[in-house]
Amino acid sequence: MKKIKRALISVSDKKYLKNILTILKKFKVEIISTGGTFKEIKKLKFKCIKLSNYTNFPEILGGRVKTLHPKIYGGILNIRKNKKHLKDLKKNNLKDIDLIIVNFYPFEKIVQKTTDHKKIIENIDIGGPTMVRAAAKNYNDVTILTSPHQYLSFVNQLNQNNGSTSLEFRKTMSRIAFTETAYYDALIANYFNKISNIQFPKKKIFHYKLIEKLRYGENPHQQGAIYSLGSSINLNQLHGKQLSYNNFNDINAALTISNTLPNNTGVVIVKHANPCGVSIIKDKLKCYKSALATDPISAFGGIVLCNFKINLKLALELNKIFLEVIIAKKFDNDALQILKKKKNVRLIDSSNFRFNQDSKINLFNDILLLQNEDKIKFKTKDFKVVSKIKPNYQQMKNLIFAFNVCRYTKSNAIVLAQNESTVGIGSGQPSRIDSCKIAINKMKKFSKNHYDIVAASDAFFPFVDGIEKLVQSGISAVIQPSGSINDKEIIKFANDTNTVLVFSKTRHFRH
């Protein structure tokens, strides 16, 4: 146990400060404080020594230098049982400081509110993190608090231990304190990388906050949690069970696809992180029915994302099958009441969700793969018609739509489309021709009208057999990236079979 006799308080977040001051007064703890915190303490009518009076040195440089003084750091960092340290303290007339309560300038909030570089720089805290690190290093003798959320447990410590804190408590606060300084420094480092347009610095630092621990990970024997760069993931769950690891994985896939669809248009159905139906028909009900018709069997137990507000008619239709999650940009009240009749379905309002980052991460062992997200907005000029027969306007729209869905389908990927809706999807096969077979089989099984269907491939066909399989099934137009040594043979086959063939300038694997 370590008795607290002297405390230094310097906080930007002054919530619950009175609770701390009350317990410190109870145990007759001397309080030192700086600038705004000193004024607040005096306003609350508690005794406090102004830091500049304690150090006999004024705050200088407009407040940039306040706590950076040997009298402060000597009081924090000295090891109480070290005779040499004790000798130094006596020689220099320094006193122990047993408690540090600090939180930092609100750098994160300022960056979110303004692009004023000068203002952002002035909100980089120097003294605060330095004091925190010093106290955390000397946790054997010093208690460090970095958040108002810790005040209650601290008050309980002092009440239970007659004004002292336990070693275990100080050690826990130290661990949290070093996490706070690391997080704070990561924010600053990433801000400078961002304004300098450096995507891949020599040292990459991530700063995520725990949103919640999940019931388990991908499987029940695995642990799982979700973190965010902000304080929220901006997905408002309105109803249903807690979201699982797999739910979040599928939600991410659905949101990623919907981000490339026209505003307030489109339905995406996802199962195991793969699209099993997508449509961008403007009529909401027809759009959902078209997406579902691609593969109604796979859609069972899947996730449906509507890139618009769900109305009553659509809610009645959605309620006809078992779905894990329904995501929409708001729900009409009567639609919400209908959907809530199923107690386990998760209803998510995504109207506040925004893509703020464009990084895609794959982490394994102690290796991290980092890349930009594949989010190119496709335009007609990004493609080249290489066949003799040219696509008409509707075919070209369908080809680009199919190619867009294809890039968010696990490779090797084949997507068949008609009327800006998918009619067959083959995903995740080691063989591209197997993906063709799966997509064709789904089309034949679930689609009644096989007229003017187009196909997209996420990478080039290395041999004629893949495109041949598609054409034999009645496909009238194909879009694929160029780059195969057999491109000329593919073009010749298309011309020999009167098939429209369009080449993309870019490949779009998704693993």
C-alpha positions in Angstrom: 0.0 0.0 0.0 1.1 3.5 -0.7 -0.3 6.5 1.1 -1.2 9.5 -1.0 0.0 12.8 0.6 0.4 15.0 -2.5 -1.3 15.1 -5.8 -0.9 17.0 -9.1 -4.0 17.6 -11.1 -4.0 18.9 -14.7 -7.0 17.9 -16.8 -8.7 19.2 -19.9 -11.8 17.0 -19.1 -13.1 18.4 -15.8 -16.0 16.1 -15.5 -16.5 14.6 -12.0 -13.5 16.6 -10.6 -15.5 17.4 -7.5 -15.7 13.7 -6.6 -11.9 13.5 -6.7 -11.4 16.7 -4.7 -13.8 15.5 -2.1 -12.0 12.2 -1.4 -8.6 13.9 -1.5 -9.8 16.5 1.1 -11.1 13.6 3.2 -7.6 12.2 3.5 -5.9 15.6 3.7 -4.0 15.3 0.4 -2.2 18.4 -0.7 -3.2 19.4 -4.2 -1.1 21.1 -6.9 -2.6 22.3 -10.1 -2.1 24.2 -13.4 -3.9 27.0 -15.3 -7.6 26.1 -16.1 -7.7 23.2 -13.6 -6.4 25.4 -10.8 -9.2 27.9 -11.5 -11.8 25.2 -11.6 -10.6 23.7 -8.3 -10.8 27.2 -6.7 -14.2 27.7 -8.2 -15.4 24.5 -6.5 -14.0 26.0 -3.2 -11.2 23.4 -2.6 -7.7 24.3 -1.4 -5.0 24.1 -4.1 -1.5 25.3 -4.7 -0.8 26.9 -8.1 1.9 25.0 -9.9 4.0 28.1 -10.6 4.0 28.9 -6.9 5.0 25.3 -6.1 7.9 25.3 -8.5 8.7 29.1 -8.1 8.8 29.2 -11.9 6.1 30.9 -14.0 4.2 29.3 -16.9 5.9 30.4 -20.0 5.6 30.5 -23.8 1.8 31.0 -23.6 1.3 27.9 -21.5 3.5 25.6 -23.6 5.8 25.1 -20.6 4.1 24.5 -17.3 4.9 21.2 -15.7 8.3 20.6 -17.3 10.3 21.2 -14.1 12.7 19.1 -11.9 10.6 19.8 -8.9 7.7 18.0 -10.6 9.6 15.1 -12.2 11.9 14.6 -9.2 8.8 14.3 -7.1 7.2 11.8 -9.4 10.2 9.7 -10.5 12.1 9.1 -7.3 12.1 5.6 -6.0 11.0 6.0 -2.4 13.3 3.3 -1.0 16.4 4.4 -2.9 18.8 6.2 -0.6 20.5 8.1 -3.4 17.2 9.4 -4.6 16.3 10.4 -1.1 19.5 12.3 -0.8 18.9 14.1 -4.1 15.5 15.1 -3.0 16.8 16.6 0.3 19.7 18.3 -1.4 17.4 20.0 -4.0 14.4 20.6 -1.6 12.1 18.3 -3.6 9.0 16.6 -2.3 7.2 13.4 -3.3 4.2 13.6 -5.6 2.2 10.5 -5.0 -0.8 11.0 -7.4 -1.0 12.3 -10.9 -4.4 13.0 -12.5 -3.9 14.1 -16.1 -5.8 13.9 -19.4 -4.5 15.3 -22.6 -5.4 18.3 -24.8 -8.2 17.1 -27.0 -6.1 16.5 -30.2 -8.4 13.8 -31.6 -11.5 16.0 -31.3 -9.7 19.1 -32.8 -8.6 17.1 -35.8 -12.2 16.0 -36.4 -13.5 19.5 -36.1 -11.0 21.6 -38.1 -8.3 21.5 -40.8 -6.5 24.6 -39.2 -3.0 23.2 -38.9 -1.9 25.8 -36.4 -4.8 25.1 -34.1 -4.2 21.4 -34.4 -0.5 21.8 -33.5 -1.3 23.8 -30.4 -3.5 20.9 -29.3 -0.6 18.5 -29.1 0.0 18.0 -25.4 3.6 17.7 -24.3 3.6 18.1 -20.5 0.6 15.8 -20.0 1.9 12.7 -21.7 5.4 13.3 -20.2 3.9 13.4 -16.6 1.8 10.3 -17.4 4.8 8.3 -18.6 6.8 9.3 -15.6 4.1 8.3 -13.1 3.3 5.1 -15.0 7.0 4.2 -15.0 7.2 4.7 -11.2 3.9 2.8 -10.5 5.5 1.1 -7.5 5.3 4.4 -5.7 2.9 6.6 -7.7 -0.7 6.4 -8.8 -1.6 7.6 -12.2 -5.2 8.4 -13.4 -5.8 9.3 -17.0 -9.6 9.3 -17.3 -12.7 10.4 -15.3 -13.9 6.8 -15.8 -11.2 5.7 -13.3 -12.3 8.1 -10.5 -14.9 5.8 -8.9 -12.5 2.8 -8.6 -9.9 5.2 -7.2 -12.3 6.6 -4.6 -13.1 3.1 -3.6 -9.4 2.3 -3.2 -8.8 5.2 -0.9 -11.9 4.5 1.2 -11.0 0.8 1.5 -7.4 1.4 2.2 -7.5 4.5 4.5 -6.1 6.9 1.9 -3.7 4.4 0.2 -3.7 2.5 -3.1 -2.7 -1.1 -3.7 0.2 -2.1 -5.9 -2.2 -4.1 -8.1 -4.3 -1.0 -8.7 -1.3 1.2 -9.5 0.0 -1.4 -11.9 -3.3 -1.6 -13.7 -3.5 2.2 -14.0 0.1 2.2 -15.3 -0.8 -0.3 -18.0 -3.7 1.8 -19.1 -1.6 5.0 -18.9 1.0 3.7 -21.3 -1.8 2.6 -23.7 -3.2 6.2 -23.5 0.2 7.8 -24.4 0.8 5.3 -27.2 -2.7 6.0 -28.6 -2.2 9.7 -28.3 1.2 9.6 -30.1 -0.3 7.3 -32.8 -3.0 9.9 -33.5 -0.4 12.6 -34.0 1.9 10.4 -36.1 -0.9 9.4 -38.4 -2.1 13.0 -38.7 1.3 14.0 -40.0 1.4 11.0 -42.4 -2.0 12.0 -43.7 -1.2 15.6 -44.3 2.1 14.5 -45.9 0.2 12.0 -48.1 2.4 9.1 -46.9 0.4 5.9 -47.1 3.2 3.5 -46.2 5.5 4.9 -43.6 8.5 3.0 -42.3 6.7 2.3 -39.1 2.9 1.9 -39.2 1.0 2.7 -36.0 -2.7 1.9 -35.5 -5.0 3.5 -32.9 -8.3 1.7 -32.4 -10.7 1.8 -29.5 -12.5 -1.2 -28.1 -16.2 -1.0 -29.0 -17.3 -4.3 -27.5 -16.1 -7.8 -26.8 -18.1 -10.3 -28.9 -19.7 -13.5 -27.6 -17.0 -15.4 -29.5 -15.0 -15.1 -32.7 -15.5 -16.9 -36.0 -16.2 -20.1 -34.0 -17.3 -20.6 -30.4 -13.9 -21.7 -29.2 -12.4 -18.4 -30.5 -12.5 -15.1 -28.7 -13.5 -11.9 -30.6 -13.9 -8.2 -30.2 -14.6 -5.2 -32.4 -12.5 -2.0 -32.4 -13.0 1.3 -34.2 -10.9 4.4 -35.0 -13.7 6.5 -33.4 -15.9 6.1 -30.4 -18.6 4.4 -32.4 -19.0 2.3 -35.5 -21.9 4.5 -36.6 -24.2 1.5 -37.1 -27.3 1.8 -34.9 -28.8 -1.5 -33.9 -32.5 -1.0 -33.5 -33.5 -4.6 -32.7 -32.3 -8.2 -32.3 -29.6 -10.2 -30.7 -26.0 -9.1 -30.2 -24.1 -8.9 -33.5 -21.5 -11.7 -33.9 -18.0 -11.7 -35.4 -19.4 -13.3 -38.5 -22.2 -10.8 -38.7 -19.7 -7.9 -38.7 -17.7 -9.6 -41.4 -20.7 -9.9 -43.6 -21.9 -6.4 -42.8 -18.5 -5.1 -43.8 -18.8 -6.9 -47.1 -22.3 -5.6 -47.8 -21.4 -2.0 -46.9 -18.3 -2.1 -49.1 -20.4 -3.2 -52.1 -23.2 -0.7 -51.4 -20.7 2.1 -51.2 -20.1 1.7 -55.0 -23.8 1.6 -55.9 -25.9 4.7 -56.9 -27.1 6.9 -54.0 -30.2 5.6 -52.3 -30.4 2.7 -54.8 -29.7 -1.0 -54.6 -30.0 -4.1 -52.6 -27.1 -6.4 -51.6 -27.5 -9.8 -50.1 -24.4 -11.4 -48.5 -23.6 -14.8 -47.2 -20.2 -15.7 -45.8 -18.8 -12.4 -46.9 -19.7 -13.1 -50.6 -22.5 -11.4 -52.5 -25.2 -13.9 -53.4 -27.5 -11.3 -55.0 -27.2 -7.6 -56.0 -29.6 -5.4 -57.9 -29.8 -1.6 -58.6 -33.4 -1.5 -60.0 -34.9 1.8 -58.8 -38.2 0.2 -57.6 -37.5 -0.9 -54.0 -39.6 -4.0 -54.0 -38.5 -5.2 -57.5 -34.9 -4.4 -56.5 -35.1 -6.7 -53.5 -36.9 -9.5 -55.4 -34.4 -9.4 -58.2 -31.4 -9.6 -55.8 -33.1 -12.5 -53.9 -33.9 -14.3 -57.2 -30.2 -14.7 -57.9 -29.9 -17.4 -55.3 -32.8 -17.6 -52.8 -31.3 -20.7 -51.2 -28.0 -19.1 -50.3 -29.8 -15.9 -49.1 -31.5 -18.0 -46.3 -29.8 -16.9 -43.1 -27.9 -14.2 -44.8 -27.6 -10.4 -44.6 -29.7 -8.0 -46.6 -28.6 -4.4 -47.1 -31.0 -1.9 -48.6 -29.2 1.2 -49.8 -32.4 3.2 -49.0 -35.2 3.6 -46.4 -37.3 0.4 -45.9 -41.0 0.8 -46.3 -43.9 -1.4 -45.2 -44.3 -3.3 -48.5 -40.7 -4.3 -48.5 -40.8 -5.2 -44.8 -43.6 -7.6 -45.4 -41.5 -9.2 -48.2 -38.4 -9.4 -46.1 -40.3 -11.1 -43.3 -41.0 -14.1 -45.6 -37.6 -15.6 -45.2 -35.1 -16.1 -42.3 -32.5 -13.4 -42.3 -29.7 -12.8 -39.7 -29.3 -9.1 -40.3 -31.3 -6.4 -42.2 -29.4 -3.1 -42.9 -31.1 0.0 -44.2 -30.8 3.8 -44.4 -33.6 4.1 -41.8 -36.9 2.2 -41.5 -40.5 3.5 -41.8 -42.2 3.1 -38.4 -44.7 0.6 -39.7 -41.9 -1.3 -41.4 -40.0 -1.4 -38.2 -43.0 -2.8 -36.3 -43.4 -5.6 -38.8 -39.7 -6.6 -38.8 -39.5 -6.5 -35.0 -42.0 -9.4 -34.9 -39.0 -11.7 -35.4 -37.2 -11.3 -32.1 -33.8 -12.5 -33.2 -33.3 -10.6 -36.5 -30.8 -7.8 -36.1 -32.1 -4.5 -37.6 -29.3 -2.0 -38.4 -29.7 1.7 -39.3 -26.7 2.6 -41.5 -27.7 6.2 -42.3 -24.9 7.6 -40.3 -22.2 5.2 -41.5 -19.4 6.7 -43.6 -16.2 5.2 -45.1 -13.5 7.3 -43.6 -10.5 5.0 -44.3 -9.5 3.3 -47.5 -7.1 0.7 -46.0 -7.6 -3.0 -46.2 -5.6 -5.1 -43.7 -4.7 -8.7 -43.6 -2.9 -9.7 -40.4 -1.3 -13.1 -39.7 1.4 -14.2 -37.3 3.6 -11.1 -36.9 3.1 -10.0 -40.5 0.7 -7.3 -41.7 -0.4 -6.8 -45.3 -1.8 -3.4 -46.0 -3.2 -2.0 -49.2 -5.7 0.6 -50.4 -9.3 -0.5 -50.8 -10.4 -1.3 -54.3 -12.9 1.4 -54.7 -12.3 2.9 -58.2 -15.5 4.4 -59.6 -15.9 2.7 -62.9 -16.5 4.8 -66.0 -17.0 3.8 -69.7 -13.5 5.1 -70.6 -11.9 2.6 -68.2 -13.0 -0.2 -70.6 -12.1 -1.1 -74.2 -14.5 -2.9 -76.6 -12.2 -5.5 -78.4 -14.8 -7.5 -80.3 -16.3 -6.7 -83.7 -19.8 -6.5 -82.3 -20.2 -3.5 -80.0 -22.3 -3.5 -76.9 -25.5 -1.5 -76.9 -26.2 1.0 -74.1 -28.0 -1.4 -71.9 -25.4 -4.2 -72.4 -22.6 -1.8 -71.4 -24.5 -0.8 -68.2 -25.0 -4.4 -67.3 -21.4 -5.3 -68.0 -20.1 -2.5 -65.8 -22.6 -3.4 -63.1 -21.6 -7.1 -63.2 -17.9 -6.2 -63.2 -18.4 -4.0 -60.1 -20.1 -6.8 -58.2 -17.5 -9.2 -59.4 -14.6 -7.3 -57.7 -16.3 -7.7 -54.3 -16.8 -11.5 -54.8 -14.0 -13.8 -53.6 -11.7 -14.8 -56.4 -11.9 -16.6 -58.7 -15.1 -14.8 -59.4 -17.7 -14.9 -62.2 -20.9 -12.8 -62.1 -23.8 -13.0 -64.5 -26.2 -10.1 -64.8 -29.3 -9.0 -66.6 -31.3 -5.7 -66.2 -28.8 -4.4 -63.7 -29.4 -7.4 -61.4 -27.3 -10.4 -60.8 -28.6 -13.8 -62.1 -25.7 -16.0 -61.2 -22.6 -15.8 -59.0 -19.7 -18.2 -58.9 -17.2 -17.3 -56.1 -14.0 -18.5 -54.4 -13.0 -21.4 -56.7 -9.3 -22.2 -57.4 -10.4 -22.8 -61.0 -12.0 -20.0 -63.0 -13.9 -22.5 -65.1 -15.4 -24.0 -61.9 -16.7 -20.5 -61.0 -18.2 -20.3 -64.5 -20.0 -23.6 -63.9 -21.4 -22.5 -60.5 -22.6 -19.2 -61.9 -24.3 -20.8 -64.9 -25.9 -23.5 -62.7 -27.4 -20.8 -60.5 -28.7 -18.9 -63.5 -30.3 -22.0 -64.9 -31.8 -23.0 -61.6 -33.3 -19.7 -60.5 -33.6 -17.5 -63.6 -36.5 -18.0 -66.0 -35.5 -15.5 -68.7 -32.0 -16.2 -70.2 -32.1 -13.4 -72.8 -29.2 -11.0 -73.1 -27.3 -12.1 -70.0 -23.8 -10.7 -69.6 -20.8 -12.1 -67.7 -18.0 -10.5 -65.7 -14.7 -12.1 -64.6 -12.5 -10.5 -62.0 -9.3 -11.5 -63.9 -8.5 -12.6 -67.5 -9.4 -16.0 -68.9 -6.1 -17.7 -69.3 -7.6 -20.1 -71.9 -10.6 -20.1 -74.2 -12.4 -22.8 -72.2 -13.8 -20.4 -69.6 -15.4 -17.9 -72.0 -16.5 -20.9 -74.2 -18.4 -22.3 -71.2 -20.2 -19.0 -70.8 -21.1 -18.5 -74.5 -22.4 -22.1 -74.7 -24.8 -21.3 -71.8 -26.2 -18.3 -73.8 -24.1 -15.4 -72.5 -24.2 -12.6 -75.1 -21.4 -10.3 -73.7 -18.4 -10.7 -71.5 -16.2 -8.3 -69.6 -12.8 -9.2 -68.3 -9.4 -7.7 -67.6 -6.8 -8.0 -70.3 -3.3 -9.3 -69.8 -3.3 -12.9 -70.8 -0.8 -14.2 -73.4 -3.9 -15.8 -74.9 -5.9 -12.5 -75.2 -5.9 -12.7 -79.0 -7.4 -16.2 -78.9 -10.1 -15.0 -76.6 -10.9 -12.1 -78.9 -10.9 -14.4 -81.9 -13.3 -16.8 -80.1 -15.6 -13.9 -79.3 -15.7 -12.7 -82.9 -16.2 -16.3 -84.2 -19.3 -16.7 -81.9 -20.7 -13.1 -82.3 -20.1 -12.4 -78.6 -19.5 -8.9 -77.3 -16.1 -8.8 -75.5 -14.9 -5.8 -73.4 -11.5 -5.6 -71.7 -10.9 -3.7 -68.5 -7.6 -1.9 -67.9 -7.4 -3.2 -64.3 -7.7 -6.6 -62.6 -9.8 -7.0 -59.5 -8.9 -10.0 -57.4 -10.4 -10.2 -53.9 -9.0 -12.8 -51.6 
